[in-house]
Amino acid sequence: MPVDKPIIVIGGGPAGACVSALLARMGLDVVLLERERFPRAHVGESLLPGSIPILESLGVMDEVRQAGFTVKPGATMIWGTEREPWSWYFRETHATYPHSYQVWRPEFDAILLNNARRSGVDVREGWQVTRVAFDEGGSAIAVRCRAVDGSSGEVELPAGYVVDASGQSGVLARQLGLREWDEFFRNLAVYGYYEGGKRLPEPDAGNILIESQADGWLWNIPLREGWSSVGAVVDAEAGQRGIREQGARGFLEAQIAAAPYLVGMLEGAKMVSEPEVVRDWSYRCRSLSGPGYILVGDAGCFVDPLFSSGVHLALTYAALASVVVASALEDATIAGPAGKMYELMYYREYGHFRELARLFYSSNRTADSYFWEARRLLEDDPLLTPRQSFIQLVAGQPARGYERAVLSKGLLPPAFGDSVTAVESERVRRREEGLPDGARLRLADGVRLQRQPVLEEDRFVWGVGLVTDAHPEGIPCSGLVSHLLNRLDGQGTASEVIASLCEGMEPGMAVEAAKAAWQALELLYVDGAIAV
């Protein structure tokens, strides 16, 4: 692929600013085209702790702290079987990052974009990309853009690679017809900003409040200087009808009036901005990468905002996209497979938030209304039948601190609860019994090793992955582990397999290798990847 042409990044939001800064720091020539001029308004103020390591790697955490954004310890919810507020906290499972922030997006996004400039990115604000140009072989080779102020007609800029971080406008998604709308959520959001409202009582004063009601649910995000972001998520069709009849302000006020706790928090508060409306929130693109291009952030996927996942997904996969682009430019043979691995990893994380939100919606059986009935999972719903879905949703995911709390507050479909109980009971039994030394070991049904791109520092390189129910994208394996698993043919015991692996090693090295191999076998046995 050509490296004599700049990488063109479309969009200067968190995803675009992050990927462009990281690519520029790798010594690549990067041009970022942003339609707006910053600072610009944007919704999505509530962050997750998972974003903080990326902000630290970008070198902007000092600016974020100095900005005085509200510290977010967790979330407070009025949802499910209890109509009193209940809270969960990041500190329960995030010892390193026990809180996140409620940010003012115009300033937060400007911090990230200015950091991209300092990193060497050629940032051009006020330029709108109208189309991506492809060669006869289907590779992205240029972008067409124009100055928003009319000072320039359409021009074409050659590109060594195109990163679409254009948000919900989705330049490539629209051009290539990639976007697939999510029929389960079918929601609309109307939101505005208030000044002078009350905070939740300590220790929850910095939490986002989420309150369900008959027509949907509302958020209240405490921002600095006494401001709050307040929004309502409702059925798209009903919302559009209500906004036509009442106007955006009247409709938002009517939704707030149906949420008693939020009404109390906004007593005496003043709306300081006219409400905005966001339609068709949940979607994903059927492909996130192709020859010479990659989609990042909202340009590729957006899931219902119940768990504040937008900025987290944008930053996390912008960082990964930078690795894909750099790897593809260095080694054309890994470009396609690395892009596919990026898709699998992105879809997996997106799917976690989507399925958790679907279950949480379904569990809210306290309101007898069209909104909640239309979003209820049935016993024959496809989500409830494949065992793989349960494992991926809960047992196969790293703890984020809220899965257990939120799901325990609702009335879950019995099939889901039964399946999770069965999966976890099996894991507990395996952990308590330990790996049976005398048993003949093999990979479980459906589990396999495959050659795949794996992350090594800031590049994708060829390696080996272990494909399981919980990790369909493949868990990267070290050389020792891949050699170990290749020996599991159902004929040897754990001790015999490890002895075979260590044969010919120096004594000291053999001891360390045997210890690591035994630990790997125990973990994979508990996870269900190894059968006896």
TADAPE-V516570 format. One record per residue. N is the residue number from 1. RES is the residue in three letters. OMEGA is omega in whole degrees, 0 to 359 (NA if undefined). Layout:
n | res | omega
N | RES | OMEGA
N | RES | OMEGA
This chain:
n | res | omega
1 | MET | 184
2 | PRO | 175
3 | VAL | 179
4 | ASP | 177
5 | LYS | 183
6 | PRO | 168
7 | ILE | 179
8 | ILE | 176
9 | VAL | 180
10 | ILE | 178
11 | GLY | 184
12 | GLY | 175
13 | GLY | 183
14 | PRO | 181
15 | ALA | 182
16 | GLY | 180
17 | ALA | 181
18 | CYS | 184
19 | VAL | 181
20 | SER | 178
21 | ALA | 182
22 | LEU | 179
23 | LEU | 179
24 | ALA | 179
25 | ARG | 174
26 | MET | 178
27 | GLY | 182
28 | LEU | 178
29 | ASP | 186
30 | VAL | 173
31 | VAL | 178
32 | LEU | 180
33 | LEU | 182
34 | GLU | 183
35 | ARG | 183
36 | GLU | 169
37 | ARG | 184
38 | PHE | 356
39 | PRO | 179
40 | ARG | 184
41 | ALA | 176
42 | HIS | 177
43 | VAL | 180
44 | GLY | 189
45 | GLU | 189
46 | SER | 184
47 | LEU | 175
48 | LEU | 179
49 | PRO | 180
50 | GLY | 179
51 | SER | 188
52 | ILE | 178
53 | PRO | 179
54 | ILE | 177
55 | LEU | 176
56 | GLU | 180
57 | SER | 177
58 | LEU | 179
59 | GLY | 183
60 | VAL | 186
61 | MET | 177
62 | ASP | 178
63 | GLU | 179
64 | VAL | 179
65 | ARG | 182
66 | GLN | 180
67 | ALA | 177
68 | GLY | 177
69 | PHE | 180
70 | THR | 176
71 | VAL | 183
72 | LYS | 180
73 | PRO | 184
74 | GLY | 181
75 | ALA | 176
76 | THR | 188
77 | MET | 169
78 | ILE | 194
79 | TRP | 172
80 | GLY | 189
81 | THR | 182
82 | GLU | 179
83 | ARG | 170
84 | GLU | 180
85 | PRO | 173
86 | TRP | 189
87 | SER | 168
88 | TRP | 189
89 | TYR | 179
90 | PHE | 184
91 | ARG | 182
92 | GLU | 180
93 | THR | 181
94 | HIS | 181
95 | ALA | 182
96 | THR | 181
97 | TYR | 186
98 | PRO | 178
99 | HIS | 171
100 | SER | 184
101 | TYR | 167
102 | GLN | 191
103 | VAL | 169
104 | TRP | 192
105 | ARG | 178
106 | PRO | 181
107 | GLU | 180
108 | PHE | 181
109 | ASP | 178
110 | ALA | 176
111 | ILE | 181
112 | LEU | 181
113 | LEU | 177
114 | ASN | 176
115 | ASN | 176
116 | ALA | 177
117 | ARG | 181
118 | ARG | 180
119 | SER | 177
120 | GLY | 179
121 | VAL | 174
122 | ASP | 183
123 | VAL | 180
124 | ARG | 178
125 | GLU | 180
126 | GLY | 178
127 | TRP | 182
128 | GLN | 176
129 | VAL | 181
130 | THR | 184
131 | ARG | 172
132 | VAL | 180
133 | ALA | 180
134 | PHE | 175
135 | ASP | 184
136 | GLU | 180
137 | GLY | 178
138 | GLY | 179
139 | SER | 176
140 | ALA | 185
141 | ILE | 183
142 | ALA | 171
143 | VAL | 175
144 | ARG | 185
145 | CYS | 180
146 | ARG | 177
147 | ALA | 182
148 | VAL | 182
149 | ASP | 177
150 | GLY | 182
151 | SER | 179
152 | SER | 173
153 | GLY | 182
154 | GLU | 177
155 | VAL | 178
156 | GLU | 178
157 | LEU | 178
158 | PRO | 184
159 | ALA | 172
160 | GLY | 177
161 | TYR | 179
162 | VAL | 175
163 | VAL | 180
164 | ASP | 175
165 | ALA | 188
166 | SER | 175
167 | GLY | 185
168 | GLN | 175
169 | SER | 169
170 | GLY | 183
171 | VAL | 183
172 | LEU | 179
173 | ALA | 180
174 | ARG | 182
175 | GLN | 184
176 | LEU | 180
177 | GLY | 187
178 | LEU | 192
179 | ARG | 177
180 | GLU | 183
181 | TRP | 181
182 | ASP | 184
183 | GLU | 182
184 | PHE | 187
185 | PHE | 177
186 | ARG | 188
187 | ASN | 177
188 | LEU | 177
189 | ALA | 172
190 | VAL | 187
191 | TYR | 177
192 | GLY | 182
193 | TYR | 181
194 | TYR | 176
195 | GLU | 175
196 | GLY | 179
197 | GLY | 180
198 | LYS | 173
199 | ARG | 172
200 | LEU | 178
201 | PRO | 177
202 | GLU | 8
203 | PRO | 188
204 | ASP | 187
205 | ALA | 180
206 | GLY | 182
207 | ASN | 164
208 | ILE | 172
209 | LEU | 174
210 | ILE | 183
211 | GLU | 178
212 | SER | 174
213 | GLN | 190
214 | ALA | 185
215 | ASP | 182
216 | GLY | 178
217 | TRP | 182
218 | LEU | 173
219 | TRP | 172
220 | ASN | 184
221 | ILE | 181
222 | PRO | 178
223 | LEU | 182
224 | ARG | 176
225 | GLU | 175
226 | GLY | 179
227 | TRP | 175
228 | SER | 170
229 | SER | 183
230 | VAL | 181
231 | GLY | 178
232 | ALA | 175
233 | VAL | 185
234 | VAL | 175
235 | ASP | 186
236 | ALA | 183
237 | GLU | 179
238 | ALA | 179
239 | GLY | 179
240 | GLN | 179
241 | ARG | 180
242 | GLY | 180
243 | ILE | 176
244 | ARG | 184
245 | GLU | 188
246 | GLN | 189
247 | GLY | 184
248 | ALA | 181
249 | ARG | 181
250 | GLY | 181
251 | PHE | 179
252 | LEU | 180
253 | GLU | 178
254 | ALA | 178
255 | GLN | 178
256 | ILE | 182
257 | ALA | 180
258 | ALA | 180
259 | ALA | 190
260 | PRO | 183
261 | TYR | 179
262 | LEU | 176
263 | VAL | 179
264 | GLY | 180
265 | MET | 182
266 | LEU | 178
267 | GLU | 181
268 | GLY | 180
269 | ALA | 182
270 | LYS | 174
271 | MET | 187
272 | VAL | 175
273 | SER | 175
274 | GLU | 184
275 | PRO | 175
276 | GLU | 181
277 | VAL | 176
278 | VAL | 183
279 | ARG | 173
280 | ASP | 188
281 | TRP | 193
282 | SER | 180
283 | TYR | 167
284 | ARG | 177
285 | CYS | 184
286 | ARG | 172
287 | SER | 182
288 | LEU | 180
289 | SER | 178
290 | GLY | 182
291 | PRO | 175
292 | GLY | 179
293 | TYR | 178
294 | ILE | 180
295 | LEU | 184
296 | VAL | 174
297 | GLY | 183
298 | ASP | 176
299 | ALA | 181
300 | GLY | 184
301 | CYS | 168
302 | PHE | 181
303 | VAL | 178
304 | ASP | 189
305 | PRO | 185
306 | LEU | 184
307 | PHE | 172
308 | SER | 187
309 | SER | 190
310 | GLY | 182
311 | VAL | 179
312 | HIS | 179
313 | LEU | 181
314 | ALA | 183
315 | LEU | 183
316 | THR | 185
317 | TYR | 167
318 | ALA | 178
319 | ALA | 179
320 | LEU | 179
321 | ALA | 178
322 | SER | 178
323 | VAL | 178
324 | VAL | 183
325 | VAL | 181
326 | ALA | 180
327 | SER | 181
328 | ALA | 181
329 | LEU | 179
330 | GLU | 185
331 | ASP | 184
332 | ALA | 182
333 | THR | 182
334 | ILE | 186
335 | ALA | 181
336 | GLY | 178
337 | PRO | 178
338 | ALA | 176
339 | GLY | 178
340 | LYS | 177
341 | MET | 175
342 | TYR | 178
343 | GLU | 183
344 | LEU | 181
345 | MET | 179
346 | TYR | 180
347 | TYR | 181
348 | ARG | 180
349 | GLU | 175
350 | TYR | 181
351 | GLY | 177
352 | HIS | 181
353 | PHE | 181
354 | ARG | 183
355 | GLU | 176
356 | LEU | 178
357 | ALA | 178
358 | ARG | 179
359 | LEU | 181
360 | PHE | 174
361 | TYR | 184
362 | SER | 184
363 | SER | 184
364 | ASN | 185
365 | ARG | 181
366 | THR | 183
367 | ALA | 178
368 | ASP | 185
369 | SER | 179
370 | TYR | 185
371 | PHE | 185
372 | TRP | 177
373 | GLU | 182
374 | ALA | 182
375 | ARG | 180
376 | ARG | 175
377 | LEU | 178
378 | LEU | 182
379 | GLU | 180
380 | ASP | 178
381 | ASP | 181
382 | PRO | 180
383 | LEU | 189
384 | LEU | 183
385 | THR | 183
386 | PRO | 178
387 | ARG | 182
388 | GLN | 181
389 | SER | 181
390 | PHE | 182
391 | ILE | 180
392 | GLN | 186
393 | LEU | 187
394 | VAL | 189
395 | ALA | 184
396 | GLY | 184
397 | GLN | 173
398 | PRO | 183
399 | ALA | 175
400 | ARG | 174
401 | GLY | 183
402 | TYR | 184
403 | GLU | 183
404 | ARG | 184
405 | ALA | 186
406 | VAL | 182
407 | LEU | 180
408 | SER | 183
409 | LYS | 182
410 | GLY | 176
411 | LEU | 186
412 | LEU | 173
413 | PRO | 185
414 | PRO | 182
415 | ALA | 179
416 | PHE | 180
417 | GLY | 180
418 | ASP | 182
419 | SER | 178
420 | VAL | 179
421 | THR | 180
422 | ALA | 180
423 | VAL | 184
424 | GLU | 177
425 | SER | 179
426 | GLU | 179
427 | ARG | 179
428 | VAL | 180
429 | ARG | 180
430 | ARG | 180
431 | ARG | 182
432 | GLU | 182
433 | GLU | 182
434 | GLY | 182
435 | LEU | 181
436 | PRO | 188
437 | ASP | 184
438 | GLY | 184
439 | ALA | 176
440 | ARG | 189
441 | LEU | 174
442 | ARG | 172
443 | LEU | 180
444 | ALA | 179
445 | ASP | 179
446 | GLY | 179
447 | VAL | 182
448 | ARG | 173
449 | LEU | 178
450 | GLN | 172
451 | ARG | 184
452 | GLN | 172
453 | PRO | 176
454 | VAL | 181
455 | LEU | 175
456 | GLU | 188
457 | GLU | 184
458 | ASP | 177
459 | ARG | 167
460 | PHE | 174
461 | VAL | 179
462 | TRP | 179
463 | GLY | 182
464 | VAL | 178
465 | GLY | 177
466 | LEU | 182
467 | VAL | 178
468 | THR | 176
469 | ASP | 183
470 | ALA | 184
471 | HIS | 180
472 | PRO | 178
473 | GLU | 178
474 | GLY | 176
475 | ILE | 178
476 | PRO | 182
477 | CYS | 171
478 | SER | 178
479 | GLY | 181
480 | LEU | 182
481 | VAL | 180
482 | SER | 176
483 | HIS | 179
484 | LEU | 184
485 | LEU | 177
486 | ASN | 180
487 | ARG | 182
488 | LEU | 183
489 | ASP | 181
490 | GLY | 182
491 | GLN | 185
492 | GLY | 173
493 | THR | 179
494 | ALA | 182
495 | SER | 181
496 | GLU | 180
497 | VAL | 180
498 | ILE | 178
499 | ALA | 178
500 | SER | 180
501 | LEU | 187
502 | CYS | 183
503 | GLU | 179
504 | GLY | 179
505 | MET | 171
506 | GLU | 185
507 | PRO | 181
508 | GLY | 179
509 | MET | 180
510 | ALA | 179
511 | VAL | 180
512 | GLU | 180
513 | ALA | 180
514 | ALA | 179
515 | LYS | 180
516 | ALA | 181
517 | ALA | 180
518 | TRP | 178
519 | GLN | 180
520 | ALA | 179
521 | LEU | 180
522 | GLU | 181
523 | LEU | 182
524 | LEU | 176
525 | TYR | 178
526 | VAL | 181
527 | ASP | 179
528 | GLY | 181
529 | ALA | 180
530 | ILE | 178
531 | ALA | 179
532 | VAL | NA
